[in-house]
Amino acid sequence: MTKPLVAIIGRPNVGKSTLFNRLVGRREAVVTDIPGTTRDRIIGQVQWDDLAFTLVDTGGLEPPGEDPLKGKVRAQVETAIEDADLLYFLVDGAEGMSPVDQEIALQIRRREKPAITVVNKVDNQKRELSASEFYGLGLDEPLYVSAYHNLGIHDLMEKTAELLPPQAFEEEELGVPRIAILGRTNVGKSMLLNAILGEERAIVSEIAGTTRDSLDTRFEFEGHPMVLVDTAGIRRRGQVRQGIEKYSVLRAFRAIQRSDLAFLLMDASELATAQDAHVFGYAAESFKGVVAVVNKWDLVDDPIGTAREEALWTVRRRLHFMPYVPIVFTSALNGEGIGDLLRLALDLYQERQRVVPHGKLQRVLLDAMANQPPASMGKRRVAIRNVRQVGINPPTFVLNVNDTKVHFSYRRYLENRIRAAFDFRQTHLRLVFKRRRKS
């Protein structure tokens, strides 16, 4: 199921990150509980009663130190307008309407994208009266909020529920893995797609930003049907706009949502960058299967034969929060390593379909707690009564507890025990701690 996507747009310093943090319910911008991931996240999940959607803070997408300001805002808004199902157009109720606000409103009107004009920092009657000038933007009636003081958020959520499309259910074929190809600009995503398909299906270019919209391609490998989801699909060169690839993390996130597995490509000359860790983190939080693909390996000068071991060490060290992720070396240009990559994908997909015996699973839990009991959190000791597998792809386990405040280190300990007992070597596992009902 794919959640609708809402993007917060607007000029700098209008409170985009404050609203983002308010809606995702955390003080910091989506701080993950996976150690080692980048903390300044720009994508979060919002749950408001029955309303659920993905929220993007485009303020976090703005490249630092780039001028002119209007160019920055234009590229940011263009990306959000294309990708989002709904826009929160945030303006500053304290400073009043600006020419940049009017330019953004013009873009929204031209593209006919659903949008809510959110006048922020309206925390008293005087500001509410002066904020009436934002009717002049020519959009629907603005909503007044103060993200900092939590004012007007209920009205914003009600309006959001009216405008958002329902969550979409992807049509799935049983036993057919859907694979997203992810990676930074010019690491060879389109070249890898062509190498896998064995034909020139995608535009291959040295120019950053060739790849655009989502495009699914069905193929067979050694008799097994598979589907490729290229990160942003392919557009003809004439339709490519400048500046869009800077926000490729957003595109990668959408592709992750629509896939079972992800090939995360990295350039052999620049391994596991901060943006790579960003995307790995999103894949982990979405509980998708991930393969780290070191591409362009044919360009590596390795006179003493140690480059591969050094590259493995570098990737493992920088992505230490996902130690189970398999690593494959390829040259998409020469077609090297492609067969090994696809066989590994099939093996990983099958691993994610595994159902374990309930009795043995319960014994693994009891042995784990006997060896290392859970620590006390607060005034009482955490007690785990039972465990059961409730899903696959990813393998999902529900543990009934008296208190859901189980320390992260103990969660990881139990995951590793289940992983070792049932040979889950390469996939993320999902453990859900659920408070048992009192009888």
N, C-alpha and C positions, 0 to 999 in steps of 0.2 A: 504494500500500500504506500503510495506517494502522497505526502502531505502538501497542501498548498504552501506557496512561498510568498512571504511579505517582506518587502525591502523598505528600509527607512532611508529616505533621500533628503537632501537639503544642503544648504551652504554650511561651511564649517562653523562650529561654536554655537549652534542652535540647540544643542542638547541631544543629539542622536544617540550617543553612547549611554547617556543617563536614561533615556526612554528604553533603550535596548536592555539595560541591566534591570530596570523596573519590571519589564514584561517577562524576562526569563527567570526572574525571581532570585537573582544573585547580585551581590554587591559588585563583584568583579565581572568583566565581560566573559561569560561562560568559562569558568575555571573547571577543567576536567579533573577527575580523580585519578587519572593515569599519570604516574610520575614521568617527567621528562618531556611531556608535550608542551608546545608553545602555549603560554597562558593568555595572551591578548587575543582571544578568539573573536571572530566576527560573525559566526553563525551559531544560533541557539534554537532550542525547542520551546515553544510556548504552549501551555495547557491551561485553559480557562474554562472550567466546567466541562462541557462536551466539545468545546472548540479546541482544536489542535492545529498548529501550523509551524512552519520553519520561519525564523526571523533572521534577517540579514542586516547588520549595521554597516552601511556603505561608508561611514566615516572611517572604519578600520581598513577600508579598501583604498583609501586615498594615498597615492604615492607621496612620501615626504619630500619636501624641498623642491617641488616642481611648480613652475609658473607657465603661463599666467593662471590666476585663480579660476577664471571663467572656463578655461580649457579643462582644468581638473574636474570642476563640477559637471561640465558637459559630458565628459567621458564616463564619469560615475553614474550620472542619471541615465545615459544611453544604455549602459549595461543593465541597470535595474529595470528600466522600462521594457527591455527585451525579455528578461528572464523571469520577472516576478509576476505573480497572479494578482497582487494588490500592492499599491504604494502607500506608505505613510509619508506624505510631503510635509516635513517638519519646518516650521518657521518660528521666528523669535518674537514673542509677544511683548518683550521688554524693549527691543530695539526698533520694532516696526518693520514695515515692508521695505525691501531693497530691490534694486534692479536685477540682482541675481535671482531673487525669488520670482520675479516676473518672467525671467527667461526660462526657468524650470517649469513654471506653470504653462508657458507657451508650448514647451515640448510635450507635456502631458496631454494638453488639449489636442495637439496635432496627431498624437499616436492613439488617442481614445483609450488609454489604459485606465482601469478602475483605480481611483486614488481617493484618499481622505486627507484633506488639508488639516494638519494638526498644529494648532497655535500653542506653542509651549511657553512655559514660564508665566502663565496667567494664574496668579495666586491671590489676586484681590480684585475688587469691583472696578477700580480705576483702570487697571490693565485690560479687563474684560471689555470696557467701553471703548478704549482706544484700539483694541484688536479688531474692531468691526471693519477696519480698512482692508483686511484680508479678503473680504467679499469681492474686492476689486480684482482679484486674481482670475475671476471668471470660471472658477471651479464650483463644486457643490458646497453646501453650507459648511464652514469650518467648525471644527470641534476645539474647545478650549481645554487645555490640560496643564498641569504642572507635574512633570515626571518626577522631579525631585521630591515634591510634597505628596505624591500619589493622589493627585486630584484629577478627576475626569477620566480615569482609566477605565472605569466600568462602562461609561458611554462609548469609549473608543472600542472596547471589545464587542459591545452590542452591534455597533456599526460594522465592525470587521466581520462578524458572523453573517450579516446581511449580504455583504459583497463578495465573500470568498466562495469559490467553487467547492464542492464536496471533495473529500479525499478520493484520489483515483486509485482503482485497483488495476494493476498491470495484468494482462493476460499471460499466464504462465503455461509452459509446456512441461509436464512432469519429466524429470530426468534430463532437461536441457539447460545447461549452465549459461547464464547471462554474464558476460565479462566486460567490464569497463576498462578502457585504456586511458590512464591518467599520467600526468607529468607536466613539468614546466615547459616553457616555450623552447622549441628546437631541440628537444631530446630525442625526437624520432617517432612520435606517436603515429603519424600518418604512414611513415615508412614501415613501421611494425605492422599496422593494419594490412598494408599491401603485401608484406612478406607472408603473413598468415593466410591471406586469401589467395595468394599466388597469382594475383593479377593487379593491374593498375586501377583499383576501384576508387582510391582516394587521391586528392590532389597532394602531391609531394612537392614541397617548396622549401627553399632556404629562408624565405621571408617569414618572420614571426607573425602569427595571427591568421594563418590560412584556415585553420580548422575552426568551425563555427557551430551550427546547430546540432542537435542530437540526431544520430543516424544509426539505426540498428541493422546489422547485416548477418544473415543466417548462413552457416557453412557447415561442412562436415570434416572431421579429422579422424582418420583411421576408423571410419564407420560410425563415429559418434557425432550427433548433431550438437552444434553450439551456436551461440549468438554473440556477436561483438557489438558493444556500445562504445563507439569512439567518443572521447571526452566531450567534444562539442559538435561532432558530426563534421560534415564537409560542405563548404560553400564554394561557388566559383570565385575566382580572384576578384572580379569586378564588384562583388557584393561584400567584400571585406572592408570593415571600417577600422580606422586607426584607433589605437588606445584601448581596445576592448580586451586584449590578451592580458593586460595588467591585472584583470580581475578574474583570472582563470580558476582561482580557488573556488569561487562560487559555481562555476561550470562543473568543476570536478565533484563538488558536493552533490549536485543534481544527478550526475552520472552514477555516483556511489549509491544514491537512493534507489536507482532503477536496476541495479545489478545484484548478482550473487557473489561474484568475485571481482577483484580489481588487479590489473597489472599496473604497478606504479613504476614508470620508467624514470631512470636517472642517467645522466651523462657520465660515462666512465671517467671523464676529466674533472667532474665536479660532483662528488658523491654525497648524497643525503644532506641536502641543504635545509635551511630553516623551513622553506616552503614545502619541501618533501615531507618533513616531519609534521607540518600542518595537515597535509592531506592524509598521511598515515594515521594521524590522530582522529580525523573525521571517520575514516574507514573503521578504526577500532571502536569508536563510539557507536557506529551503526552496526557493529558486529558482522562485518563482511569478511569474506576470505580475501587475503592479500598476498600477492607475490611481488617481491622487489626485483625489478629487472634492470640490471646494469647493461645499458645499451652502448653501442659504438665501441665494443671491446676490441674490434679490429684495429683501432687507432692507438691502442696502448703499446708503448715500447717496453718490452719485458725481457731484457737481455739475460737476467739471472734467474728468471722463472719464479719470482716471488710476488708478482703484481696481484695475482688473483687472491692469494692469502691476505695480503695487505688490504685489498679492497673489501674482502669479507669482514675483516676486523673493523675497518672504518665504518661500514654500514651497520654492523651489529652494535658498535659503541654509540653511534649517533641515534639509533632507533632502539635503544635498550629497553624501552617500555613495551616492545613487541618482539621478544626474543624468539618466538615460535615462527616468525614469518620466513618462508623459504626465499632463497636468493638465487637468481638465474642470470647467467652472462650470455648476452646475445650480440649479434651484429645484424640488425634488420636490413642493412644495405646488402650484405652478402648472404643473407638467409641462414646465418649460423645460429644454432641454439634454439631455433623456432620449434622444432619437434619436441625437444626436451621441455620447453616452456608449456606447450599445450598438453603434453602427457602429465606434467605436474599439476596443471589446472584441473584436469579430469580427476586425478587422484585427490586433490584438495576438495573438489566438489563432492566426491563420494564420501570423504571423511566427514563432511558437514551433514551428510544424510544419516549418519550412524545412530542407531537406537541401542542403548545399553540395557542389560538385564536389571530389573528393578531390585531384586534381592542382592545382587553383587554391588549395586550402587549404594544401597543402604549399608552394607558391610564396610565399604570404603569410607563412608562418612563416619561410622562408629570407630573404625580404626584410627582415622585422622584425629578425631576428638580425643581418643584415649592417648594418643601420642603427644598431642598438643591441644589442651582445652582452650576454648575461646576466652579472651581476657574480659574482665569486667569493664563495662562502659557506663559510667555513672554509679548509681547506688546498687545495682544488682548485676549478677553475672549473666551473660548471654547464654541461653540454652537453645540448642538446635535439636529438634525432635526427629525430623525425617527429611528425606530428599526424594524427589521424583523428577524424571525427565518429562517435559511437557511439550517439547518441540524440537525441530531439526532446522538446519540451514538458517541460523546457527543452532548447534546443539544447545538447548535451553533447559536449565534445571531450577526447580523451585525448592527452596529450603524453608521449612516452617520454623519460626523462631519466636521467642517471647519478647524480643526487642530487635528492631531492624537496624539499630546502631552498631553494626558489626564493623570492626576496624578494617581499613583497606588491606592491611598486611595479612589479616586472617582470611579475607575473601580471596586474596591471591594464593594463599597457602592451600585452601580447599580446592581452588581451581587447578592448581598444579597436581594435587593428589588425584583428582578425577582424570586429569590429562594423562598422568602416568599409568593409571589403572586400566584405561580403555584405549590407550595408544592414540590420543588426540595430539598429534605431533605438530600440526601445521595450521590449525584453525583457531580462531577466537572462540571462547566459550562464554555463554551468558548465564550468570548466576543471579537469581532473583530471590531476595530474602523477604519472606512474607510473614507478617505477624499472624500467629494462629488464633483462631476465634475461641473465645471462652465458651465452654459448654454450659 
